[in-house]
Amino acid sequence: MDIETRQHELMGIDLGEGAPRRALVLGFVLYLLWTGGLLLAFGLPNRITFTLYFLPPLLVAIFGTQRSRHNDRRWNVTVWALSVRYLVLGHRPIICGGRRSAARVEWIPRRARWGTKGDSLRRESVRARRAEEDITDPVIVAGLPIPHDVRPRLYGPDVVFKARPRGGKTQVRAGK
């Protein structure tokens, strides 16, 4: 069950059925940050740049406050923020329910998180692409395929019982 508060009137203006208050607060904060930053950096807008001042926070407020398709309990802006955080900072795995902190080698590396998205940003990939363009004939470095003769085996309880006395304790004393 999800009950959200709605604002039905804002500074004397009737909003009809009302807008969700969280969306209004998010939009207000976005407008303050975005427009304030642009005003400090570039000054007052003209006719052409007014759209750049006004439209981005409006779109983020409208589409960001809609429910996510993947998780109904989250807004889109939350999913976007978590995705950006995952790509930039990564994910620290939880091991043994948090009893042990993960070592740095157990973290998911940035290259695995970014996949092919980050290849265009890396200098090495540019060098590799240039090197690939220079190579014309592929060189075969692998040998012949190794044939596998795999046969599944099913061991019954009789075989397991025969194998049991070989490895560990063979008898349990009654007195202990």
C-alpha positions as CSV (number, residue, x, y, z in Angstrom):
1,M,0.0,0.0,0.0
2,D,1.4,3.4,-1.0
3,I,-0.1,6.6,0.3
4,E,1.4,9.7,-0.9
5,T,0.6,13.3,0.2
6,R,-0.5,15.7,-2.4
7,Q,-0.4,19.5,-2.6
8,H,-3.8,20.8,-3.8
9,E,-3.0,24.5,-3.6
10,L,0.2,26.4,-4.1
11,M,0.5,30.1,-3.3
12,G,-3.2,30.6,-4.0
13,I,-3.2,28.6,-7.2
14,D,-5.5,25.6,-7.4
15,L,-3.7,22.5,-8.5
16,G,-6.8,20.4,-9.1
17,E,-6.3,16.8,-7.8
18,G,-2.9,17.9,-6.5
19,A,0.7,17.2,-7.3
20,P,2.7,14.8,-5.2
21,R,4.6,16.7,-2.6
22,R,7.8,14.7,-3.0
23,A,7.8,15.6,-6.7
24,L,7.3,19.2,-5.9
25,V,10.1,19.3,-3.4
26,L,12.5,17.4,-5.8
27,G,11.6,19.8,-8.6
28,F,12.1,22.9,-6.3
29,V,15.5,21.6,-5.2
30,L,16.6,20.8,-8.7
31,Y,15.5,24.2,-10.0
32,L,17.5,25.9,-7.2
33,L,20.6,23.9,-7.8
34,W,20.5,23.9,-11.6
35,T,19.4,27.5,-12.2
36,G,21.5,28.8,-9.4
37,G,24.6,27.2,-10.8
38,L,23.9,28.4,-14.3
39,L,23.2,32.0,-13.0
40,L,26.4,32.0,-11.1
41,A,28.4,30.6,-14.1
42,F,26.8,32.4,-17.1
43,G,24.4,35.1,-15.7
44,L,20.8,35.8,-16.8
45,P,19.4,33.8,-19.7
46,N,18.4,35.2,-23.0
47,R,15.7,33.8,-25.3
48,I,17.8,31.0,-26.6
49,T,19.4,29.8,-23.4
50,F,16.2,30.1,-21.3
51,T,15.3,26.5,-22.4
52,L,18.6,25.3,-21.1
53,Y,17.9,26.9,-17.8
54,F,14.3,25.7,-17.5
55,L,13.9,22.3,-19.3
56,P,16.5,19.9,-17.7
57,P,15.2,20.2,-14.1
58,L,11.6,19.9,-15.4
59,L,12.3,16.7,-17.3
60,V,14.2,15.2,-14.4
61,A,11.4,16.1,-12.0
62,I,8.7,14.7,-14.3
63,F,10.4,11.5,-15.4
64,G,12.5,11.0,-12.3
65,T,9.5,10.9,-9.9
66,Q,7.7,8.2,-11.9
67,R,7.9,4.6,-10.6
68,S,10.6,2.5,-12.0
69,R,9.6,-0.4,-14.2
70,H,12.2,-2.7,-12.6
71,N,11.3,-2.0,-9.0
72,D,7.9,-0.6,-8.2
73,R,9.0,0.8,-4.8
74,R,11.7,3.1,-6.3
75,W,11.5,6.3,-8.4
76,N,13.4,6.5,-11.6
77,V,15.8,9.1,-10.1
78,T,16.8,6.6,-7.4
79,V,17.5,3.9,-10.0
80,W,19.6,6.4,-12.1
81,A,21.5,7.5,-9.0
82,L,22.3,3.9,-8.0
83,S,23.4,3.1,-11.6
84,V,25.8,6.0,-11.7
85,R,27.1,5.2,-8.3
86,Y,27.7,1.6,-9.3
87,L,29.5,2.6,-12.5
88,V,31.7,5.2,-10.7
89,L,32.3,3.8,-7.2
90,G,31.6,0.1,-7.7
91,H,30.1,-2.4,-5.3
92,R,31.6,-3.7,-2.1
93,P,30.4,-7.3,-1.7
94,I,28.9,-8.5,1.6
95,I,30.7,-11.6,2.7
96,C,29.3,-13.9,5.5
97,G,26.5,-11.5,6.3
98,G,28.9,-8.6,6.9
99,R,31.1,-10.5,9.4
100,R,34.1,-10.0,7.1
101,S,34.9,-6.9,5.0
102,A,35.7,-7.7,1.4
103,A,39.3,-7.4,0.3
104,R,40.1,-5.1,-2.6
105,V,40.6,-8.1,-5.0
106,E,37.0,-9.3,-4.3
107,W,35.5,-6.1,-5.5
108,I,34.1,-6.0,-9.1
109,P,36.7,-4.2,-11.2
110,R,35.7,-1.1,-13.1
111,R,36.3,-2.7,-16.5
112,A,33.8,-5.5,-15.7
113,R,31.3,-3.0,-14.4
114,W,31.5,-0.7,-17.4
115,G,31.8,-3.5,-20.0
116,T,32.2,-2.1,-23.5
117,K,31.0,1.4,-22.4
118,G,34.3,2.3,-21.0
119,D,36.4,1.0,-23.9
120,S,36.0,4.2,-25.9
121,L,37.2,6.2,-23.0
122,R,40.5,4.4,-22.4
123,R,43.7,5.3,-24.0
124,E,44.8,1.6,-24.2
125,S,41.7,0.8,-26.3
126,V,42.7,3.5,-28.8
127,R,46.2,2.0,-29.0
128,A,44.8,-1.5,-29.3
129,R,42.4,-0.4,-32.1
130,R,45.4,1.2,-34.0
131,A,47.4,-2.0,-33.5
132,E,44.5,-4.1,-34.8
133,E,44.2,-2.0,-37.9
134,D,47.9,-2.6,-38.7
135,I,47.6,-6.4,-38.4
136,T,46.3,-7.9,-41.7
137,D,46.7,-11.7,-41.4
138,P,45.4,-13.4,-38.3
139,V,48.0,-15.7,-36.6
140,I,46.7,-19.1,-35.4
141,V,48.2,-19.8,-32.0
142,A,46.0,-22.7,-30.8
143,G,46.6,-26.3,-31.6
144,L,44.2,-29.0,-32.7
145,P,41.1,-29.5,-30.6
146,I,41.3,-32.1,-27.7
147,P,38.7,-34.8,-28.0
148,H,36.7,-35.4,-24.8
149,D,35.3,-38.7,-23.8
150,V,33.0,-37.8,-21.0
151,R,30.8,-40.4,-19.4
152,P,28.6,-39.7,-16.4
153,R,28.7,-42.2,-13.6
154,L,26.1,-42.8,-11.0
155,Y,27.2,-44.1,-7.7
156,G,24.6,-45.9,-5.6
157,P,24.4,-46.2,-1.8
158,D,26.1,-49.6,-1.9
159,V,29.3,-48.1,-3.5
160,V,29.2,-45.2,-1.0
161,F,28.8,-47.6,1.9
162,K,31.8,-49.6,0.7
163,A,33.9,-46.5,0.3
164,R,33.0,-45.1,3.8
165,P,35.1,-47.3,6.0
166,R,38.3,-46.4,4.1
167,G,38.4,-42.7,4.9
168,G,37.5,-42.0,8.5
169,K,36.2,-43.6,11.6
170,T,34.9,-47.0,11.0
171,Q,33.1,-47.8,14.2
172,V,31.2,-45.8,16.8
173,R,31.6,-47.0,20.4
174,A,28.4,-47.4,22.3
175,G,29.8,-46.0,25.6
176,K,30.7,-42.6,24.3
